[in-house]
Amino acid sequence: REVEMDIDGNDMNCYPREKLITLLKRSQEELANVTGRLNETESQLSETEDKLNTTIEELGAVRGELNTTLKELGAVRGELNSTEKKLDVVSSDLNKTETSMESVIGKLNSTQEELNITRVELGTVKDVLNVTQEELNSTQEELQTESAQHNKTGEQLDTCSTSLTSTLTQLETARTFHNITRWDILYTTPYYNKVLTGELFQQLSSSWGLLEKFVGANITEGVVDHFRQYHQEPVCDVFEQLSYPMLSKS
């Protein structure tokens, strides 16, 4: 037969029935107790698993945030490196500026000294300017006196000019109507102070030849003015279109 042993190593088939029942009840109680603990443990294990899953999810989120933070940190490091390089450039420029500033300060001090000297010279120039102003005032007074004399002389000159114009007019009139000779035509622009060429002689001969068409006409001022205007023009129909009454006006 099969031998069943208790936890102490005794043959359970040798136990009396009551003891077996007692052992069975005890075993059932212990089993119930173990089962309750097991259920409680399973419940705790389930809660622990839920917490673990939540923790894993949170850990994943944290990892994502950590990766993002690392990327941002890398970008910040890059910007920091760039900023440090710019800072180095700015520091170099600042050093150059300080050197230039020292040079400018030196030049400014030199300029200040020159300005002081110039101020002294300016004071001297002002004194000279005051003397010059006095001389200018004196010169202006003399100029006003001379201007008054000039105006008086101008008035006298205008009077003389008017008298001379009147005299020239009278002289021109006298020459026109009293002292004209046939040779006065040589005073005109085409001939006066010019070499008498064959062409000029022919022109002069042609001009006098025009008079042939006006034989019998009264030589008036209108006729003379006509020849003054057209005496260099060739013979054309314009002379034939002039009427005798027009040439005869007085």
Backbone torsions as a table, in degrees:
resi	resn	phi	psi	omega
1	ARG	NA	160.2	-179.4
2	GLU	-80.6	135.3	-177.9
3	VAL	-102.1	126.8	176.5
4	GLU	-105.9	131.3	-175.4
5	MET	-110.3	145.5	173.9
6	ASP	-85.0	-173.6	-174.8
7	ILE	-71.7	-15.3	178.7
8	ASP	-94.2	-2.1	-179.5
9	GLY	90.0	13.9	179.6
10	ASN	-92.8	148.7	178.6
11	ASP	-72.3	118.5	-176.6
12	MET	-74.4	-17.3	179.3
13	ASN	-71.1	-13.1	-178.5
14	CYS	-92.4	-6.0	-179.7
15	TYR	-75.2	149.1	172.5
16	PRO	-72.5	165.0	-175.0
17	ARG	-62.8	-42.6	-178.0
18	GLU	-62.3	-41.8	-179.5
19	LYS	-66.9	-35.5	179.3
20	LEU	-66.0	-39.5	179.3
21	ILE	-64.3	-42.3	179.7
22	THR	-61.5	-44.3	179.6
23	LEU	-63.8	-37.5	180.0
24	LEU	-65.1	-44.6	178.3
25	LYS	-61.5	-42.8	-179.8
26	ARG	-62.6	-40.6	-179.3
27	SER	-65.7	-39.6	177.9
28	GLN	-64.7	-39.7	178.9
29	GLU	-64.2	-44.5	178.8
30	GLU	-63.7	-38.0	178.7
31	LEU	-64.7	-41.8	178.7
32	ALA	-64.4	-41.3	179.1
33	ASN	-62.7	-44.8	179.8
34	VAL	-64.5	-40.7	179.4
35	THR	-62.1	-42.8	178.2
36	GLY	-61.5	-44.6	178.2
37	ARG	-63.3	-38.5	-179.7
38	LEU	-64.2	-43.2	178.2
39	ASN	-62.2	-42.3	178.7
40	GLU	-63.8	-40.2	179.5
41	THR	-65.1	-40.7	178.3
42	GLU	-62.6	-41.3	178.6
43	SER	-62.6	-45.2	178.2
44	GLN	-64.2	-37.8	178.6
45	LEU	-64.0	-39.7	178.2
46	SER	-63.8	-44.3	178.0
47	GLU	-62.8	-41.2	179.4
48	THR	-62.3	-40.6	178.0
49	GLU	-63.1	-41.3	177.9
50	ASP	-61.4	-46.0	178.4
51	LYS	-61.4	-39.3	180.0
52	LEU	-64.6	-42.3	178.4
53	ASN	-62.6	-43.4	178.0
54	THR	-61.3	-42.7	179.8
55	THR	-63.3	-39.8	178.9
56	ILE	-63.5	-41.9	178.6
57	GLU	-63.6	-44.4	178.8
58	GLU	-63.6	-38.2	178.1
59	LEU	-63.1	-38.9	176.8
60	GLY	-62.9	-43.7	178.8
61	ALA	-62.4	-41.8	179.2
62	VAL	-63.7	-39.5	177.8
63	ARG	-62.1	-41.2	177.8
64	GLY	-62.3	-45.7	178.1
65	GLU	-63.2	-37.8	179.1
66	LEU	-63.8	-41.6	177.7
67	ASN	-62.5	-43.5	177.7
68	THR	-61.5	-42.3	179.2
69	THR	-63.2	-39.7	178.7
70	LEU	-63.1	-41.5	178.1
71	LYS	-62.9	-45.7	179.1
72	GLU	-62.8	-38.2	177.7
73	LEU	-62.5	-40.0	176.8
74	GLY	-62.1	-43.2	178.9
75	ALA	-63.7	-41.8	178.7
76	VAL	-63.1	-40.8	177.4
77	ARG	-61.4	-41.3	177.2
78	GLY	-61.5	-45.9	178.6
79	GLU	-63.2	-37.5	179.0
80	LEU	-63.5	-43.2	178.0
81	ASN	-62.1	-43.8	178.1
82	SER	-62.7	-41.6	179.3
83	THR	-63.9	-39.3	178.6
84	GLU	-63.6	-40.1	177.7
85	LYS	-64.1	-44.6	177.6
86	LYS	-61.7	-38.2	179.1
87	LEU	-63.1	-38.6	177.3
88	ASP	-62.4	-43.0	178.9
89	VAL	-63.7	-44.0	179.9
90	VAL	-63.1	-40.5	178.6
91	SER	-62.0	-42.2	177.8
92	SER	-62.7	-45.1	178.4
93	ASP	-62.8	-38.1	179.5
94	LEU	-63.5	-41.3	177.4
95	ASN	-61.8	-42.9	177.9
96	LYS	-63.5	-40.6	-180.0
97	THR	-63.3	-41.1	178.1
98	GLU	-62.3	-40.5	177.1
99	THR	-63.0	-44.9	178.6
100	SER	-63.5	-37.8	179.4
101	MET	-61.8	-42.4	178.1
102	GLU	-61.3	-41.2	177.9
103	SER	-64.0	-43.1	-179.8
104	VAL	-64.0	-40.1	178.8
105	ILE	-61.8	-41.7	176.6
106	GLY	-60.1	-45.3	178.9
107	LYS	-64.8	-37.3	179.9
108	LEU	-63.7	-42.5	177.4
109	ASN	-61.8	-42.8	178.0
110	SER	-62.9	-42.0	179.4
111	THR	-64.7	-36.6	178.9
112	GLN	-62.9	-42.1	177.4
113	GLU	-63.2	-43.2	178.3
114	GLU	-64.1	-35.9	178.8
115	LEU	-64.9	-40.7	177.7
116	ASN	-61.4	-43.1	177.9
117	ILE	-62.9	-41.5	-179.5
118	THR	-63.9	-37.0	178.3
119	ARG	-62.1	-41.6	177.4
120	VAL	-62.5	-45.6	179.2
121	GLU	-64.2	-35.0	179.5
122	LEU	-64.5	-37.5	176.2
123	GLY	-61.1	-41.1	177.3
124	THR	-64.4	-42.1	179.6
125	VAL	-63.5	-37.5	177.8
126	LYS	-61.6	-40.9	177.3
127	ASP	-61.4	-46.0	178.9
128	VAL	-62.5	-38.3	-179.3
129	LEU	-64.6	-38.0	178.0
130	ASN	-63.5	-42.9	177.7
131	VAL	-62.8	-42.9	-180.0
132	THR	-63.6	-36.8	179.4
133	GLN	-64.1	-41.3	177.0
134	GLU	-61.2	-44.2	178.9
135	GLU	-64.4	-36.9	179.1
136	LEU	-64.7	-41.8	178.2
137	ASN	-60.6	-42.5	178.0
138	SER	-63.2	-41.0	-179.8
139	THR	-65.9	-37.7	178.5
140	GLN	-64.0	-39.0	177.3
141	GLU	-62.5	-44.1	178.4
142	GLU	-63.9	-38.1	180.0
143	LEU	-64.6	-39.8	177.9
144	GLN	-62.6	-40.7	177.9
145	THR	-62.6	-46.8	-179.9
146	GLU	-66.1	-33.7	179.0
147	SER	-65.0	-40.6	177.2
148	ALA	-61.7	-41.8	178.1
149	GLN	-65.0	-37.9	179.5
150	HIS	-64.5	-42.5	178.7
151	ASN	-61.4	-41.1	178.2
152	LYS	-63.3	-42.5	178.4
153	THR	-64.2	-37.9	178.1
154	GLY	-62.6	-42.1	178.3
155	GLU	-62.2	-42.7	177.3
156	GLN	-63.0	-38.5	179.7
157	LEU	-66.6	-39.3	176.9
158	ASP	-61.2	-41.3	178.4
159	THR	-62.3	-44.9	178.9
160	CYS	-63.8	-38.9	-179.2
161	SER	-65.0	-41.8	177.9
162	THR	-61.8	-43.4	178.9
163	SER	-63.4	-40.9	-179.5
164	LEU	-67.0	-40.5	178.4
165	THR	-61.5	-42.0	178.5
166	SER	-62.6	-42.1	179.9
167	THR	-63.9	-42.9	179.6
168	LEU	-64.4	-37.6	178.6
169	THR	-63.7	-45.2	178.3
170	GLN	-62.9	-40.8	-179.6
171	LEU	-64.5	-41.7	179.8
172	GLU	-64.8	-40.8	178.4
173	THR	-64.1	-43.7	179.4
174	ALA	-63.2	-40.0	-179.9
175	ARG	-68.7	-35.4	-177.6
176	THR	-69.2	-42.0	-171.3
177	PHE	-104.8	-11.5	-175.0
178	HIS	-122.7	-40.5	-170.4
179	ASN	-110.4	13.8	-179.0
180	ILE	-71.5	136.1	173.0
181	THR	-120.7	169.2	-179.3
182	ARG	-69.8	-14.4	-178.8
183	TRP	-89.0	-7.1	-178.7
184	ASP	-65.3	-17.2	176.7
185	ILE	-61.9	-23.4	179.8
186	LEU	-72.1	-10.0	174.4
187	TYR	-80.4	-11.0	-177.8
188	THR	-72.7	163.6	-172.8
189	THR	-56.8	-41.0	-176.8
190	PRO	-63.7	-21.3	-172.1
191	TYR	-117.7	-34.3	-171.5
192	TYR	-67.5	131.8	-178.5
193	ASN	60.5	24.8	177.4
194	LYS	-119.3	156.9	175.6
195	VAL	-75.9	129.0	179.8
196	LEU	-75.8	105.2	-179.9
197	THR	-99.3	170.8	177.1
198	GLY	-62.0	-35.3	179.6
199	GLU	-65.5	-43.1	178.3
200	LEU	-64.9	-38.9	178.8
201	PHE	-63.4	-43.2	179.4
202	GLN	-63.4	-38.8	178.9
203	GLN	-64.0	-41.9	179.6
204	LEU	-65.0	-41.9	179.2
205	SER	-63.8	-41.1	179.6
206	SER	-64.9	-39.1	179.8
207	SER	-60.4	-45.8	178.8
208	TRP	-67.7	-28.0	179.6
209	GLY	-67.1	-21.7	179.3
210	LEU	-65.3	-27.3	-177.4
211	LEU	-62.5	-21.2	-176.5
212	GLU	-61.1	-31.7	-178.6
213	LYS	-74.6	-10.4	-177.1
214	PHE	-114.2	22.3	176.0
215	VAL	-63.8	128.8	-178.6
216	GLY	98.0	-12.0	178.8
217	ALA	-86.0	150.0	177.7
218	ASN	-78.2	123.3	-179.2
219	ILE	-77.5	97.8	-179.9
220	THR	-109.9	-179.2	178.5
221	GLU	-62.2	-34.4	178.5
222	GLY	-63.7	-40.3	178.7
223	VAL	-65.4	-44.1	-179.1
224	VAL	-63.0	-44.1	179.3
225	ASP	-62.0	-35.9	177.9
226	HIS	-61.9	-45.6	-179.4
227	PHE	-69.6	-30.4	176.7
228	ARG	-63.9	-34.7	-177.4
229	GLN	-83.9	-34.7	-171.7
230	TYR	-118.4	9.4	-173.1
231	HIS	-68.5	-19.3	177.4
232	GLN	-91.8	-4.9	-180.0
233	GLU	-83.0	149.5	176.2
234	PRO	-70.3	162.6	178.5
235	VAL	-63.1	126.3	180.0
236	CYS	-147.8	-176.7	-175.1
237	ASP	-69.0	-13.0	-176.6
238	VAL	-63.0	-31.4	179.4
239	PHE	-72.1	-35.2	179.9
240	GLU	-70.4	-24.1	-178.6
241	GLN	-81.9	-13.7	179.1
242	LEU	-75.5	130.3	-178.6
243	SER	-85.1	155.9	179.3
244	TYR	-63.5	-42.1	179.0
245	PRO	-59.5	-38.4	-178.6
246	MET	-66.3	-39.6	179.4
247	LEU	-73.1	-16.9	-176.1
248	SER	-97.4	6.3	-176.5
249	LYS	-67.1	147.5	-177.2
250	SER	-107.1	NA	NA
